Amino acid sequence: MKSLAHFRPVFVVGIGLHPYQNRSETTYVTLGLRAVREALDDADIAWRDIESAYVGNALIGMAAGAGMLRYLGMSGIPFAQVENASASGSTAFRQSVMEVAAGFTDVSLAMGVDTVDAWRSGPGKAKVRGLADHLAAPFTHFAMLTEKYMSESGATPEQIAKVAVKNHRNGSYNPYAQRQKERTLEEVMAPPVISGVLTRLQCTPVGDGAAAVIVMSEDGMRRHGIPRRRAIRVLASASRSEEPSGRENFDVALTRKTTYEAYEQSGIAPTELDVLEVHDAFTIEELLYVEAMGLCQPGEAAAALERGDYDIGGKHAVSASGGLIAMGHPLGPTGTGQVVEVVRQLRGEAGVRQQPNARVGLTHMVGIGPVCLVHILRNDN
């Protein structure tokens, strides 16, 4: 299978966000245009310089992206709207990266935008269901995984909850986060309990938001005068979907395969990762995924977290943005927003959230399907 190394280099040169927020009356157009304009300003280019665009969303409906971007000017560029559940924004980013790498365009916009709406699941309409689908809601599924992890690893409910303590702390420093309040362990573990040992503050909020990323080739950077010092290279883009995983949780197995494919593409080892943004919709997910990614041995993530290995300033800053638990999870934008955070970190522009000397970053999203996307980025300056 070919990787980005077989094609021309691709760089992120512009990033933008609309703050993630609780459900509101703000239109998706207002959300999305703010993020795009911020990314254009960050890259110091104009809308007319964009040569293609991909918009990821899960909830706002057909043709929404084109109807939004026309307010910036009807430029006739190639455009596609991307839906891939929680991984919609990650998939939009992958499409822009691949298009620029292959030489079809030099400047591409990838973005995600969503507002809270009714969930309409395709698999549900397909009438192909698992034997226990009607018995376990998603939060119950992850509560059961939490119990299994504690039983096998010896981790305690308090150690699991410390994922949320870390991520709420990180989110408190992030002006774009939906939850911007630092929480104690006692607060995180306090009722309401959602399922098992998982409390409300250990689960992601779903709200409104938007994120935008501009990618360029080296030719595009020269033409538009983009300073190399702020350009972050995309080393790997890996995408996989479900396959048999035996007794192992399918999201964990899928994460492992996708991440190691990205490692192979990029030549990066787990020990080289400085910052990671992972799909931590529930606290247990962060622990399971960092183990699957090879940051530690199976069953050791809770202890590593407690040592501070995954704090800002630790071995690997995991979810320095606050992650899905504090940054929020507006679905369509989430994966693109992860890229925004990693780029900010690799530029050294994250302020009080800055991981010292950050050079290599990873983003990871899973979506209903299931599907998984992993990107690895590096500051080559």
Residue pairs with C-beta under 8 A, 6 or more apart in sequence:
1 261
3 236
3 264
3 265
3 266
4 10
4 97
4 101
4 234
4 235
4 236
4 237
4 265
5 235
5 265
5 266
7 101
7 102
7 103
8 100
8 101
8 103
8 217
8 218
9 101
9 217
9 218
9 233
10 97
10 100
10 101
10 215
10 216
10 217
10 233
10 234
11 215
11 216
11 217
11 218
11 221
11 226
11 231
11 232
11 233
11 234
12 213
12 214
12 215
12 231
12 232
12 234
12 339
12 343
12 377
13 42
13 43
13 214
13 215
13 216
13 221
13 226
13 230
13 231
14 39
14 40
14 41
14 42
14 43
14 45
14 212
14 213
14 214
15 38
15 39
15 42
15 212
15 213
15 214
15 339
15 340
15 343
15 344
16 34
16 35
16 36
16 37
16 38
16 39
16 40
16 41
16 42
16 211
16 212
16 213
16 340
17 35
17 38
17 176
17 209
17 210
17 211
17 212
17 333
17 337
17 340
18 30
18 31
18 32
18 34
18 35
18 38
18 113
18 176
18 208
18 209
18 210
18 211
19 175
19 176
19 177
19 178
19 209
20 176
20 177
20 178
20 207
20 208
20 209
20 327
20 328
20 330
20 333
20 337
21 178
21 207
21 208
21 209
21 328
22 178
22 205
22 207
22 208
23 115
23 116
23 207
23 208
24 115
24 207
24 208
26 115
26 208
27 115
28 57
28 60
28 64
28 68
28 113
28 114
28 115
28 208
28 210
29 67
29 68
29 71
31 113
31 115
31 208
31 209
31 210
32 55
32 65
32 68
32 69
32 111
32 113
32 210
32 212
33 68
33 71
33 72
34 210
35 111
35 113
35 210
35 211
35 212
35 333
36 47
36 69
36 72
36 109
36 111
36 210
36 212
37 72
38 212
39 109
39 111
39 212
39 213
39 214
40 46
40 47
40 50
40 214
42 214
43 214
43 216
43 224
43 226
44 224
44 225
44 226
45 107
45 214
45 224
45 226
47 72
47 73
47 75
48 73
48 75
49 107
49 224
50 75
50 77
50 107
50 108
50 109
50 214
51 77
51 78
51 105
51 106
51 107
51 108
52 77
52 78
52 79
52 96
52 99
52 104
52 105
52 107
52 108
52 109
53 65
53 69
53 77
53 78
53 79
53 80
53 96
53 108
53 109
53 110
53 111
54 79
54 80
54 81
54 82
54 92
54 93
54 95
54 96
54 108
54 109
54 110
54 111
55 64
55 65
55 66
55 68
55 69
55 79
55 80
55 81
55 82
55 92
55 111
55 112
55 113
55 332
56 81
56 82
56 83
56 84
56 88
56 89
56 90
56 91
56 92
56 93
56 110
56 111
56 112
56 113
56 332
56 333
56 335
56 336
57 64
57 65
57 81
57 82
57 83
57 88
57 112
57 113
57 114
57 331
57 332
58 83
58 84
58 85
58 86
58 88
58 114
58 331
58 332
59 114
59 115
59 116
59 117
59 118
59 119
59 331
59 332
60 113
60 114
60 115
60 117
60 332
61 117
62 81
63 81
64 81
64 113
65 79
65 81
65 113
66 79
66 81
68 113
69 79
78 105
80 95
82 88
82 91
82 92
82 95
84 90
84 91
84 367
84 369
84 371
85 331
85 367
85 368
85 369
85 371
86 279
86 281
86 329
86 331
86 334
86 335
86 365
86 366
86 367
86 368
87 335
87 365
87 366
87 367
87 371
87 372
87 373
88 112
88 114
88 331
88 332
88 335
88 367
89 110
89 111
89 112
89 211
89 332
89 333
89 334
89 335
89 336
89 337
89 338
89 365
90 334
90 335
90 336
90 338
90 339
90 363
90 365
90 373
90 375
91 239
91 335
91 371
91 373
92 110
92 111
92 112
92 335
92 336
93 110
93 213
93 215
93 237
93 335
93 336
93 339
93 375
94 237
94 239
94 373
94 375
95 110
96 108
96 109
96 110
96 213
96 215
97 108
97 110
97 215
97 234
97 237
97 375
98 237
99 105
99 108
100 106
100 107
100 108
100 215
100 216
100 217
100 220
101 217
103 217
106 216
106 217
106 219
106 220
106 223
107 214
107 215
107 216
107 217
107 220
107 224
108 214
108 215
108 216
109 212
109 213
109 214
110 212
110 213
110 214
110 215
110 336
110 339
111 210
111 211
111 212
111 213
111 333
111 336
112 210
112 211
112 330
112 331
112 332
112 333
112 334
112 335
112 336
112 337
113 209
113 210
113 211
113 330
113 332
113 333
114 208
114 209
114 210
114 330
114 331
114 332
114 333
115 208
115 330
116 206
116 207
116 208
116 330
121 368
123 129
123 368
123 369
136 144
137 195
139 194
139 195
139 198
139 203
139 282
140 195
140 196
142 195
142 198
142 281
142 282
142 284
142 285
143 194
143 195
143 196
143 197
143 198
144 196
145 249
145 284
145 288
146 160
146 196
146 197
146 198
146 282
146 283
146 284
147 196
147 197
149 155
149 160
149 284
149 287
149 288
149 299
150 156
150 157
150 160
150 197
152 299
153 298
153 299
153 300
153 302
154 299
155 287
155 299
155 302
155 303
156 302
157 189
157 197
158 185
158 189
159 302
159 303
159 305
159 306
160 197
160 202
160 283
160 284
160 287
160 302
161 185
161 188
161 189
161 197
161 199
161 202
161 283
162 185
162 188
162 302
162 305
162 306
163 202
163 280
163 283
163 284
163 286
163 287
163 305
163 325
164 183
164 188
164 201
164 202
164 283
164 325
164 326
165 183
165 184
165 185
165 188
166 305
166 310
166 311
166 318
166 319
167 280
167 286
167 319
167 322
167 323
167 325
167 326
168 179
168 181
168 182
168 183
168 188
168 201
168 322
168 325
168 326
169 182
169 183
170 312
170 319
170 320
170 321
170 322
170 323
170 326
170 353
171 177
171 178
171 179
171 180
171 181
171 321
171 322
171 323
171 325
171 326
171 327
172 180
172 181
172 182
172 322
172 326
173 351
173 352
173 353
174 180
174 321
174 322
174 326
174 327
174 353
176 321
176 327
176 337
177 321
177 322
177 326
177 327
177 328
178 205
178 207
178 209
178 326
178 327
178 328
179 205
179 322
179 325
179 326
179 327
179 328
180 326
183 201
187 201
188 199
188 201
188 202
189 199
190 199
190 201
191 199
191 200
192 199
192 200
193 199
193 200
194 200
194 202
194 203
198 282
198 283
198 284
201 325
202 282
202 283
202 325
203 281
203 282
203 325
204 280
204 281
204 282
204 324
204 325
204 328
204 329
205 328
205 329
206 328
206 329
206 330
206 331
207 328
207 329
207 330
208 330
209 328
209 330
209 333
209 337
210 330
210 333
211 333
211 334
211 336
211 337
211 339
211 340
212 336
212 340
213 336
213 339
213 340
213 343
215 234
216 224
216 226
216 231
220 226
221 228
221 231
228 381
229 381
230 347
231 381
232 342
232 343
232 346
232 347
232 377
232 378
232 379
233 377
233 378
233 379
233 380
234 375
234 376
234 377
235 265
235 266
235 267
235 268
235 376
235 377
235 378
236 261
236 262
236 263
236 265
236 266
236 268
236 374
236 375
236 376
237 262
237 265
237 373
237 374
237 375
238 258
238 259
238 261
238 262
238 265
238 373
238 374
238 375
239 258
239 371
239 372
239 373
239 374
240 254
240 257
240 258
240 261
240 371
240 372
241 254
241 369
241 370
241 371
241 372
242 250
242 254
242 369
242 370
242 371
243 254
243 257
245 252
245 253
245 254
246 253
249 288
250 370
251 285
251 288
251 366
251 370
251 372
252 288
252 289
252 292
253 292
254 366
254 370
254 371
254 372
255 288
255 289
255 292
255 293
255 364
255 366
255 372
255 374
256 292
256 293
257 372
258 364
258 372
258 373
258 374
259 292
259 293
259 294
259 362
259 364
259 374
260 294
261 374
262 268
262 362
262 374
262 375
262 376
263 269
263 270
263 294
263 376
265 376
266 376
266 378
268 360
268 376
268 378
270 293
270 294
270 295
272 360
273 293
273 295
273 316
273 360
273 361
273 362
274 316
274 317
274 345
274 346
274 355
274 357
274 358
274 359
274 360
274 361
275 316
275 317
275 318
275 320
275 341
275 342
275 345
275 346
275 355
275 358
275 360
275 361
275 362
276 290
276 293
276 295
276 316
276 317
276 318
276 319
276 361
276 362
276 363
276 364
277 319
277 320
277 321
277 323
277 338
277 341
277 342
277 361
277 362
277 363
277 364
278 285
278 286
278 289
278 290
278 293
278 318
278 319
278 323
278 364
279 285
279 289
279 324
279 364
279 365
279 366
280 286
280 289
280 319
280 323
280 324
280 325
281 324
281 325
281 329
283 325
286 301
286 305
286 310
286 318
286 319
286 323
287 301
287 302
287 305
288 301
289 364
290 296
290 301
290 304
290 310
290 316
290 318
291 297
291 298
291 299
291 300
291 301
293 362
293 364
295 301
295 304
295 309
295 310
295 315
295 316
295 318
296 304
296 309
304 310
304 315
307 314
308 314
309 315
309 316
310 316
310 317
310 318
310 319
311 317
312 320
312 353
312 354
312 355
313 355
313 356
317 345
317 355
317 358
319 325
319 326
319 327
320 341
320 345
320 350
320 353
320 355
321 327
321 337
321 338
321 341
321 353
322 328
324 334
327 337
327 341
328 334
334 365
335 363
335 365
335 373
338 363
338 364
338 365
339 363
339 375
339 377
341 350
342 361
342 362
342 363
342 377
343 361
343 377
344 350
345 353
345 354
345 355
345 358
345 361
346 358
346 359
346 360
346 361
346 377
346 378
346 379
347 379
348 354
348 358
358 379
359 378
359 379
360 376
360 377
360 378
360 379
361 376
361 377
361 378
362 374
362 375
362 376
362 377
363 373
363 374
363 375
363 377
364 372
364 373
364 374
365 372
365 373
366 372
